Amino acid sequence: MGRLRRFWGWGYEHEGLSASEQRSLAERVQPFIDASFVAREPPTPSEISLPAPRLDVPDALAAWCSRDDFARAGHTYGKSFRDVVRSLDRTWEHPPDVVASPPDEAGVAAVLEWASDAGAIVIPYGGGSSVVGGVEAPRDDDRPVVSCDLEHLNKVLEVDRVSRAALIQAGTLGPDLEAQLRPFDLTLRHFPQSFEVSSLGGWIATRAGGHFASLHTHIDDFVESVRAVTPAGQWESRRLPGSGAGPAPDRLMLGSEGILGVITQAWMRLQDRPTFRASAVGRFATFGEAAHAAKALVQAGLWPSNCRVLEAAEAWMTGAGDGSEHLLLAGFESADHPVEVPLARATELVRDHGGTCAPKGGSSRPDEGDGKDASDGAADRWRSAFLRAPYFRDEIVRLGLINETFETAITWDRFDGFVDDVRRATEEALQSVGAWPALVTCRLTHVYPDGAAPYFTIVAPGHPTGRLEQWRVVKTATMEAVNRGGGTATHHHAVGRDHRPGYDCERPDLFAAQLRAAKRVVDPSFLLNPGVLIDP
């Protein structure tokens, strides 16, 4: 029997924080937050209480459809702060009436046909790791809801070793995908923080950002072709290494967030598994110096696989530093050659921008298969914290605190003032709702020659019965500040329902009309994820 997924929060049961980790977390938060901590117990399956399903399942689909309250509760929300709070409150609003887990692509088509006949909504579901309300039923639509879970579409169907590509089903989760590619000595090398419980189809539908902090930053870079099932029929683009033939069909499906079709499989560009890695940690007196050193690295064409900047407080919270210095984590990797030369140039650039490098800055060595870099330990500690951060988030929420993240992207010419303005607006909003003192940190997750992706984290005291109202005010203020400064509503977390106001301001009105026209062609009844990206 496989591991049991948490129905109320992130990841798997029995894989959260240990008692010592919980104590350490409270100790790290305490200096920044003037609050007492009493952990709230998570809900149990026996506490789930949902309204009766409004749909009867046809006999032909009954074998892989569930109206069970446990399955429905687990598919009601994604994994955002707001989702965890509502689950801890034992409140599952607008749950799906049925969870369908089709065995194959024909089953997906059958779900759409049934839903259309029944006047129901269908919400595509991959790993359920959305942090923006992307898998949640709309509040203003009273139609029955079917959550279409692609968990059984989980195989690598074909590998083209010559072209370094593979045909992969959309429901394949990150670890399973990599495990099936390993015998071919290939890797997709796309590692978002949600890697453990997110799927290929979800990555494509949300234009997910992954492991690489420069060059290959989004799943877009690895897509050769996509196939999807729509209410109007099957949709498939031609597999090509590149094309200049008009607007690219794949670009319409990338980032479509389930409104134009249920993605079922895709041909993906792969890479040889890295055999050489090296890393270094730069230490700076100011966040600005560290950020501009990262800019120098990427503008020099070094294309580090990892180039992340951690503010001092962020480094302290993750255990990567002692809180006295701002860190730049730079890593290089290759399947073909040692990477000592770009690492050496990176350390020179760090020093040129006022930083120092740790004595064990990094060395090239064959890959031992554990995914670790040679480093002074700071990068390893950060990596461990990065992968376990969602579990830490759940514990922070259980302690009664507000813990939210939001990310954006901005060009370098506006970077410094933009980060300051967004931070100021966030802190003022926290103060206005009584969530103060609080911790507001910033890090850079991705860097480009023309800009970067600042990623903000909030840890603040929450009102015992009003955390969601506090969150709503702060979320609105941060989104407005990002929009005023000319940043994007989201760099890699997707739009969903939470980022719709920012997305509506960012995109051209005529493009919204074009997107609505495209949806009318493939989904005239607006049964697929209505309210995400566009309104009927």
Helices and strands as residue ranges (DSSP letters): H 19-29, G 45-47, G 59-64, E 65-66, H 69-74, H 81-88, E 98-100, H 105-118, E 121-125, E 145-149, E 156-160, E 165-169, H 174-181, G 182-184, E 186-187, G 195-197, H 200-206, G 219-222, E 223-230, E 233-236, H 249-253, E 262-269, E 271-272, E 276-284, H 287-299, E 306-310, H 312-318, E 326-334, H 340-352, E 356-357, H 378-398, E 401-407, E 410-411, G 412-414, H 415-432, E 439-448, E 451-461, H 467-484, H 500-506, H 509-522
